[in-house]
Amino acid sequence: TRRNAKWLTVEMIQDGHQVSLLSGELTVEQRASIIQRFRDGKEKVLITTNVCAR
C-alpha cells in the first residue's frame, strides 16, 4: 500500500540510504524526475507502489 511504501521510505532514509518513492499521488513530471535521478545514480533505491504499471 501507499502507506507502507511511505513508511519504508522514511525508515530507509533514516538509516542513511538514498531512497526515492514513486506513487500515484505524484505528477507525471515528478515521477519522471525521480526516475531520472535513479538512472543518474543519485538515488540508490527506488520504492514504488503500483504506479509502475501505468
N, CA, C and O atoms as a MOPAC input file, in Angstrom:
PM7 MOZYME 1SCF
protein

 N      0.83200 1    -1.18700 1     0.00000 1
 C      0.00000 1     0.00000 1     0.00000 1
 C      0.87700 1     1.25100 1     0.00000 1
 O      2.07200 1     1.19100 1     0.28800 1
 N      0.26700 1     2.36500 1    -0.32400 1
 C      0.99200 1     3.63700 1    -0.33800 1
 C      1.54000 1     3.96400 1     1.05300 1
 O      2.65700 1     4.46300 1     1.18800 1
 N      0.75000 1     3.68100 1     2.06900 1
 C      1.18500 1     3.95700 1     3.44600 1
 C      2.42300 1     3.14000 1     3.81400 1
 O      3.35600 1     3.66500 1     4.42300 1
 N      2.43300 1     1.87600 1     3.44900 1
 C      3.59200 1     1.02600 1     3.73400 1
 C      4.82100 1     1.48800 1     2.96500 1
 O      5.93300 1     1.46700 1     3.49200 1
 N      4.62200 1     1.89900 1     1.73000 1
 C      5.73800 1     2.38400 1     0.91400 1
 C      6.33300 1     3.64700 1     1.52800 1
 O      7.55400 1     3.79900 1     1.57500 1
 N      5.47700 1     4.55100 1     1.99700 1
 C      5.96700 1     5.77600 1     2.64700 1
 C      6.73700 1     5.43500 1     3.91500 1
 O      7.80200 1     5.99700 1     4.17000 1
 N      6.20200 1     4.51800 1     4.70500 1
 C      6.86000 1     4.11500 1     5.94400 1
 C      8.24300 1     3.54300 1     5.64500 1
 O      9.22500 1     3.92400 1     6.28300 1
 N      8.32400 1     2.63400 1     4.68200 1
 C      9.59800 1     2.01500 1     4.32700 1
 C     10.59400 1     3.05700 1     3.82500 1
 O     11.77600 1     3.00200 1     4.16300 1
 N     10.12200 1     3.99500 1     3.02600 1
 C     10.99200 1     5.05800 1     2.51800 1
 C     11.58600 1     5.86400 1     3.66200 1
 O     12.79200 1     6.10600 1     3.69300 1
 N     10.74900 1     6.27700 1     4.59700 1
 C     11.22000 1     7.06300 1     5.74700 1
 C     12.23000 1     6.26500 1     6.56500 1
 O     13.27300 1     6.79400 1     6.95000 1
 N     11.93100 1     5.01300 1     6.82900 1
 C     12.83700 1     4.17500 1     7.61900 1
 C     14.20100 1     4.04500 1     6.94400 1
 O     15.23600 1     4.15600 1     7.60100 1
 N     14.19900 1     3.81400 1     5.64500 1
 C     15.46100 1     3.63800 1     4.92900 1
 C     16.25600 1     4.93900 1     4.86100 1
 O     17.48200 1     4.92200 1     4.96900 1
 N     15.57000 1     6.06400 1     4.68300 1
 C     16.25800 1     7.35900 1     4.67500 1
 C     16.89200 1     7.61400 1     6.04100 1
 O     18.02600 1     8.08500 1     6.12500 1
 N     16.16200 1     7.30500 1     7.10200 1
 C     16.69500 1     7.49900 1     8.45400 1
 C     17.91300 1     6.61200 1     8.70900 1
 O     18.77300 1     6.95000 1     9.52200 1
 N     17.98100 1     5.48300 1     8.01400 1
 C     19.13000 1     4.58300 1     8.13600 1
 C     20.28000 1     4.99700 1     7.22400 1
 O     21.31700 1     4.33400 1     7.19000 1
 N     20.10100 1     6.08700 1     6.48800 1
 C     21.18200 1     6.61600 1     5.67600 1
 C     21.19800 1     6.19400 1     4.21900 1
 O     22.16600 1     6.46200 1     3.50700 1
 N     20.14100 1     5.53700 1     3.76800 1
 C     20.07800 1     5.10400 1     2.37000 1
 C     19.55600 1     6.23000 1     1.48000 1
 O     18.78600 1     7.08200 1     1.92200 1
 N     19.98800 1     6.21800 1     0.22100 1
 C     19.49400 1     7.18300 1    -0.76500 1
 C     18.27800 1     6.54900 1    -1.44000 1
 O     18.41600 1     5.68200 1    -2.30200 1
 N     17.10100 1     6.98800 1    -1.04100 1
 C     15.84800 1     6.34400 1    -1.42900 1
 C     14.87300 1     7.36200 1    -2.00400 1
 O     14.79700 1     8.50200 1    -1.54600 1
 N     14.12600 1     6.92500 1    -3.02000 1
 C     13.01700 1     7.72100 1    -3.55500 1
 C     11.77500 1     6.85100 1    -3.59400 1
 O     11.85300 1     5.62700 1    -3.69500 1
 N     10.63400 1     7.50500 1    -3.51300 1
 C      9.34000 1     6.82700 1    -3.55600 1
 C      8.55900 1     7.28400 1    -4.77500 1
 O      8.39700 1     8.48100 1    -5.01000 1
 N      8.07900 1     6.32400 1    -5.54600 1
 C      7.18800 1     6.59900 1    -6.67600 1
 C      5.79500 1     6.12000 1    -6.29900 1
 O      5.60400 1     4.95300 1    -5.95500 1
 N      4.82400 1     7.02000 1    -6.36500 1
 C      3.44300 1     6.62300 1    -6.09100 1
 C      2.50300 1     7.42000 1    -6.97600 1
 O      2.90300 1     8.40800 1    -7.59100 1
 N      1.27600 1     6.99300 1    -7.03700 1
 C      0.29200 1     7.60600 1    -7.90900 1
 C     -0.07500 1     9.03200 1    -7.55400 1
 O     -0.67100 1     9.73300 1    -8.37300 1
 N      0.26300 1     9.47900 1    -6.35800 1
 C     -0.08300 1    10.84900 1    -5.97700 1
 C      0.86900 1    11.87600 1    -6.58700 1
 O      0.62700 1    13.07900 1    -6.48300 1
 N      1.93800 1    11.42200 1    -7.21600 1
 C      2.88200 1    12.33100 1    -7.86700 1
 C      2.42300 1    12.65300 1    -9.28300 1
 O      1.71700 1    11.86700 1    -9.91500 1
 N      2.83400 1    13.81600 1    -9.76800 1
 C      2.53600 1    14.16200 1   -11.16100 1
 C      3.45400 1    13.36100 1   -12.07500 1
 O      4.45100 1    12.79500 1   -11.62800 1
 N      3.11300 1    13.32100 1   -13.34100 1
 C      3.94200 1    12.62500 1   -14.32600 1
 C      5.34600 1    13.22800 1   -14.32900 1
 O      6.33700 1    12.50400 1   -14.42200 1
 N      5.42500 1    14.54500 1   -14.22800 1
 C      6.72100 1    15.22300 1   -14.22900 1
 C      7.55100 1    14.84200 1   -13.00400 1
 O      8.75800 1    14.62600 1   -13.11100 1
 N      6.90900 1    14.76200 1   -11.85300 1
 C      7.62100 1    14.37700 1   -10.63300 1
 C      8.13300 1    12.94500 1   -10.73700 1
 O      9.26400 1    12.65600 1   -10.34600 1
 N      7.30300 1    12.05400 1   -11.26300 1
 C      7.73200 1    10.66100 1   -11.42900 1
 C      8.90300 1    10.56700 1   -12.39200 1
 O      9.85800 1     9.83200 1   -12.14000 1
 N      8.83600 1    11.31000 1   -13.49600 1
 C      9.92600 1    11.29700 1   -14.47700 1
 C     11.22000 1    11.80500 1   -13.84800 1
 O     12.29300 1    11.26400 1   -14.11400 1
 N     11.12700 1    12.83200 1   -13.02100 1
 C     12.30300 1    13.38200 1   -12.35200 1
 C     12.93000 1    12.36300 1   -11.40000 1
 O     14.15200 1    12.22200 1   -11.35300 1
 N     12.10100 1    11.66400 1   -10.65100 1
 C     12.59900 1    10.65200 1    -9.71700 1
 C     13.26800 1     9.51500 1   -10.47800 1
 O     14.33500 1     9.04600 1   -10.08100 1
 N     12.65300 1     9.07400 1   -11.55700 1
 C     13.24500 1     8.00200 1   -12.36100 1
 C     14.58800 1     8.44300 1   -12.92900 1
 O     15.53700 1     7.66000 1   -12.95500 1
 N     14.67600 1     9.68100 1   -13.38100 1
 C     15.94000 1    10.17900 1   -13.92400 1
 C     17.01800 1    10.24200 1   -12.84400 1
 O     18.17400 1     9.90300 1   -13.10000 1
 N     16.64500 1    10.67500 1   -11.64000 1
 C     17.61000 1    10.70700 1   -10.52700 1
 C     18.10400 1     9.29700 1   -10.21200 1
 O     19.27900 1     9.10900 1    -9.89500 1
 N     17.22300 1     8.31100 1   -10.29700 1
 C     17.61100 1     6.92300 1   -10.06800 1
 C     18.56400 1     6.45800 1   -11.16500 1
 O     19.58200 1     5.83000 1   -10.87300 1
 N     18.24900 1     6.75600 1   -12.40500 1
 C     19.12200 1     6.38200 1   -13.52500 1
 C     20.48500 1     7.04600 1   -13.42600 1
 O     21.49900 1     6.44900 1   -13.78900 1
 N     20.51300 1     8.27500 1   -12.93700 1
 C     21.76600 1     9.02000 1   -12.79300 1
 C     22.58700 1     8.56700 1   -11.58300 1
 O     23.71700 1     9.01900 1   -11.39400 1
 N     22.02300 1     7.68000 1   -10.76900 1
 C     22.73600 1     7.17500 1    -9.60700 1
 C     22.62500 1     8.04500 1    -8.37500 1
 O     23.30100 1     7.79300 1    -7.37800 1
 N     21.78300 1     9.06700 1    -8.42400 1
 C     21.61000 1     9.94800 1    -7.26500 1
 C     20.76900 1     9.28300 1    -6.18400 1
 O     20.89700 1     9.60000 1    -5.00100 1
 N     19.92900 1     8.38000 1    -6.58900 1
 C     19.14200 1     7.56200 1    -5.66400 1
 C     19.55000 1     6.11600 1    -5.89900 1
 O     19.63700 1     5.67000 1    -7.04300 1
 N     19.79900 1     5.38700 1    -4.82600 1
 C     20.25600 1     4.00200 1    -4.94600 1
 C     19.10800 1     2.99700 1    -4.85900 1
 O     19.21800 1     1.87400 1    -5.35200 1
 N     18.00800 1     3.40900 1    -4.22900 1
 C     16.85900 1     2.52500 1    -4.04400 1
 C     15.61100 1     3.25400 1    -4.50800 1
 O     15.40900 1     4.42900 1    -4.20000 1
 N     14.78100 1     2.54500 1    -5.24900 1
 C     13.52500 1     3.10600 1    -5.73700 1
 C     12.39200 1     2.23900 1    -5.20000 1
 O     12.28900 1     1.06000 1    -5.53900 1
 N     11.54900 1     2.82300 1    -4.36700 1
 C     10.40000 1     2.12200 1    -3.80100 1
 C      9.17200 1     2.59000 1    -4.56500 1
 O      8.97100 1     3.79000 1    -4.75300 1
 N      8.35800 1     1.64800 1    -5.00100 1
 C      7.19800 1     2.01200 1    -5.81100 1
 C      5.92700 1     1.34900 1    -5.29700 1
 O      5.95700 1     0.30300 1    -4.64900 1
 N      4.81600 1     1.99700 1    -5.61100 1
 C      3.51400 1     1.36300 1    -5.46500 1
 C      3.16100 1     0.84100 1    -6.85600 1
 O      4.05000 1     0.70000 1    -7.69600 1
 N      1.92500 1     0.56100 1    -7.11200 1
 C      1.52200 1     0.03100 1    -8.41200 1
 C      1.60200 1     1.05700 1    -9.53000 1
 O      1.17600 1     0.77600 1   -10.65000 1
 N      2.13600 1     2.23200 1    -9.25300 1
 C      2.25700 1     3.27600 1   -10.26700 1
 C      3.10500 1     2.79900 1   -11.44400 1
 O      2.93600 1     3.28600 1   -12.56200 1
 N      3.99500 1     1.87300 1   -11.21100 1
 C      4.86200 1     1.39000 1   -12.29300 1
 C      4.07100 1     0.63700 1   -13.35500 1
 O      4.56000 1     0.44700 1   -14.46900 1
 N      2.88500 1     0.21700 1   -13.03200 1
 C      2.05100 1    -0.48300 1   -14.00600 1
 C      1.42800 1     0.48100 1   -15.00900 1
 O      0.88000 1     0.05300 1   -16.02500 1
 N      1.51000 1     1.78400 1   -14.72600 1
 C      0.89300 1     2.78100 1   -15.60500 1
 C      1.75800 1     3.08500 1   -16.79400 1
 O      1.38700 1     3.90400 1   -17.63400 1

